[in-house]
Every structure is written in structure tokens, then in C-alpha cells.
Amino acid sequence: MATEASTASTSGTEPHPRRWLALFIVLTAVFMDQLDVTIVNVALPYIQRDLNTDYSLGQWILAGYALTYALFLVTGGRLGDIAGRRKIFLIGIVGFTVASALAGLSQSGTMMVGARLLQGTFAALMVPQVLSVIQAMFPQRERIKAMGMLGVAIPAAALTGPFVGALLTAGPGWRWIFWVNLPIGLLAFVGTLRVMPESRSDRPLRLDLPGVLLLGLASIMLMYPLVQGREMGWPTWAFVVMAASLPVFLLFGLHQRRHENDSPLVPPALFRNRSFVAGSILMTLVFSGIMSYVLVLVWGFQIMHGWTPLQMALAGLGWTIGLGVTANLAVKFGPRVGRRLIGIGLAVMGTGISALIVVIRQYGSATTTWQVFACLFVAGLGTGLMVPILVDLVLAGVPVRDAGAGSGVANATIQLGGAIGVAIIGALFFGLAGTGQPTRAAWIEASWQSLFYNAGVFFVAILLVPFLPRHTRSHGE
């Protein structure tokens, strides 16, 4: 049965009868992951205050999760291919749920960061299995619909997260934003045991431990100085370590190429696919902007100007609603004009953030929730035009046997991009705001200037669009 599930989408055999129910269960992992990201954003100031943490640890609460997520996503996808996607998914659910409980019990900033690192690690075991299930269990004609459901789960969590976070933070307290994962995790675990079949790669594989270590070392060498450098006054070693990460990444690539026929962590064939390479770089840029813009608003308005969590949630809701308005258009027309939609979406995203820069510069601390909402709504319209179909483009041509590795790399580019974005925005914002106790005017100045990074990456990413295919894989099928 495992082999049949793995090959049903390409062999012409009857697809698994419970594939849609299994998809619904694994989408719970995506929902829980995205909920956790967005729910923490509005509560971050209260976590920092109650645990007496500085802004550097505050960055680690967000970036640490994304970093370990990115580090182990490729490994999580490959483990699913090797040991069974159902088994690894269950381990991820249990670990993520336990880590969430620990985060809610945290008594210090260090303990919170440790719990968040664990959350990211176990999320990396859960999430790659979602795209693997889509690749392995669904025939090609149904994949665009399955991807569309994935596209719905993400904005649904993004819509729910800020309001749940605001209500819980203002009510029983921020610790409940982590404990809310416990019942969700329990339901996902039980549902997986009952309806999800086991599947794995149709060829013998092993885990590439040297590859895991090289990729992890290179990522940490890049990320740690980015997040911690400003707090330490940007010592020389920080730049040396970041520069040294590049040859380690290169060494990782050479190692993968040398072991191409011996179960590499990242099959080099993935990077001979032009759409995969271009799409991966594009997603790294885009999600570094998407996942970091909210920090500017949190630091500039929620902390310094006293916006409540509900105000912050209402402002961020603009992006989510905009995404929801256009996401169905992307799913409907992506098979015919996917590349064009992505180009338009990037331009609209950049325009929305540019409008936000103008508003904050013009009105400063008098900027209203609804002004921010309107700008983010425009940016969200652009996001909805591209996010639901971009992953499908990135995974174009990836064989089913490498579904776990391909989905792991695709997700890793998103999360690593997000972690890099958080680190860069943190360095930019506090570098512009200055040391000590910045004035409100300095925080506003730092806010709109930092947003230039977010707008810039969207416009730069447009340069990569011509290298993508004209349409998604489902075109003409």
C-alpha cells in the first residue's frame, strides 16, 4: 500500500480513496504552523516585557523558530521519504505540541527561545509531508486543487492568528497563544492515525548526515551574526563568520554533487531545473519581505506608540483579506498565465508597501490603523496573485521519488528567507533608531526607512520572473 500511494499519481493506478481526508489532516500542520507565526507577532511586546528580554532575544523568538525550521525542513522531507511520511508527520506533531506547552511555561527569555527552537525543529518534520502527500497521493489533474486548499489554509491561519493572539493576550494572557496548539495537535495526531496511509520513496534512500551538518553549519554561520551582531556592536568576527558561510555553502553543494548517486540530502538534479532555481531564489526574496514587515509595525507602533494587540491585528488583517480576495484568481488562471500573475503580484506587493512608506513618513505617530490596513490590503492583493501558484512552479518537474526533498527545499527557502528578513530588518531598524532610548520621532524615521527593504525585495524579485515557466504543471493536463 505504501508503494501504491507513492506512485499513484504517475502510474495511472487508482488514487487512494481517502486522499482528500488525508490532505485535510496534514493541512492541520500548515494551519498550526502559520497560526503560531502570526499569533506570536501581536504578543511579542508582552512576552518581552513579562520575561524581561531585550530586543535581541525578541528577534530570536521570531527568527529562531524560522531558522531551525529552515535548517531541518530538507532533512524532514528526506526523512519522510526514507522512514515514511506518516511516521515522521506523527513525530513532528507530538514534538511540536510538547514544545508549544514548554513555550507557554517559559520563565525566562532564554527558555522561550529554546522552546521556539524546538517548535521550529518539529514543525520542519511536519510541514514537508504536506507537499509530499500532494505529490505522492494525487494524480496530476487534481494537484492544482490540492495546492489551492493549501493556499486557503495559509491565509485562514494568518486571518485567525492575529485575532486569537489579541484576544488571548488581552484575556487570559500571552501564554495561552502557545497552549492553544495542544488541542489542535491532539486532533491532528488522532486524525492522522485513523485516515492517513503510509507512503515513502519508491527507491532505497538513506539520510545524508554530512550534508545535514554542512547545511546546518553554513546556515548558522550566516544567521547568528545577522541577528546578534548589532547587539554586540558589529565586531569584526561577525563579518568574518558571515563571509565564511559562503564557502561552507559551496562545500555543501560539492558534497551533494559528489554523492548524487548515493542518496544526497538535496538531489543536485533539483538545481538543474531552471524554474526550481529561479523560483527558490524568488521565494527567498519575497518571504524575507513578507515575514519581516510586521516587525516594523510592532516595534514602531505597538511598542513605542501604544497600539493594542487588537489594533495591530486589525492593521495586519488588511494583508490577509487582500490575499483572500485574489488567491482564487491565482488558482483559476495559474495553469494558463501563472508567470504573468506572479509578475503582476510582485508589482502590486511593492506598490502597497511603498504606499505604507509614504503614509508613515507623512503622518508619523498620527498614522491610523485604517491607513495601515488600506496599504497592507493592496500588498495582500499582490500576495494572493502569486503565493498559491509559486510553490507549484518551484516544484515543476520534481519526480515523485524526490517529493520530500523537493518540498523540503522549497519550504526551506521560504523559512530561511523569513529568518534572514527578520535579522536584516532588526539590524536596519535599530541601526536607524540609534542606541539608548530613541525618541518617538527616531522610531518613526526608522520605521519608514526600514520598509524600503521590504518594498525593494518585491521589485527586485520581478527580475526573476522571466526565468519561470509560463504556466503551472497542470496546464493542458
Protein Blocks (a to p, Z undefined) as FASTA:
>chain_A
ZZmmmmmmmnopacdfklmmmmmmmmmmmmmmmmmmmmmmmmmmmmmmmnopafklmmmm
mmmmmmmmmmmmmmmmmmmmmnopklmmmmmmmmmmmmmmmmmmpcbfklmmmmmmmmmm
mmmmmmmmmmmmmmmmpcfklmmmmmmmmmmmmmmmmmmmmmmmmmmmmmnojklmmmmm
mmmmmmmmmmmmmmmccdddfbdcdddfklmmmmmmmmmmmmmmmmmmmmnopaaklmmm
mmmmmmmmmmmmmmmmmmmmnopabafklmmpmklmmmmmmmmmmmmmmmmmmmmmmmmm
mmmnopafklmmmmmmmmmmmmmmmmmmmmmmmmmmmmmmmmmmmmmmmmmmmmmmmmmm
mnmmmpcfklmmmmmmmmmmmmmmmmmmmmmmmmgoiafklmmmmmmmmmmmmmmmmmmm
mmmmmmmmmmmnoghjadfklmmmmmmmmmmmmmmmmmmmmmmmmmpcfbdfkgoZZ
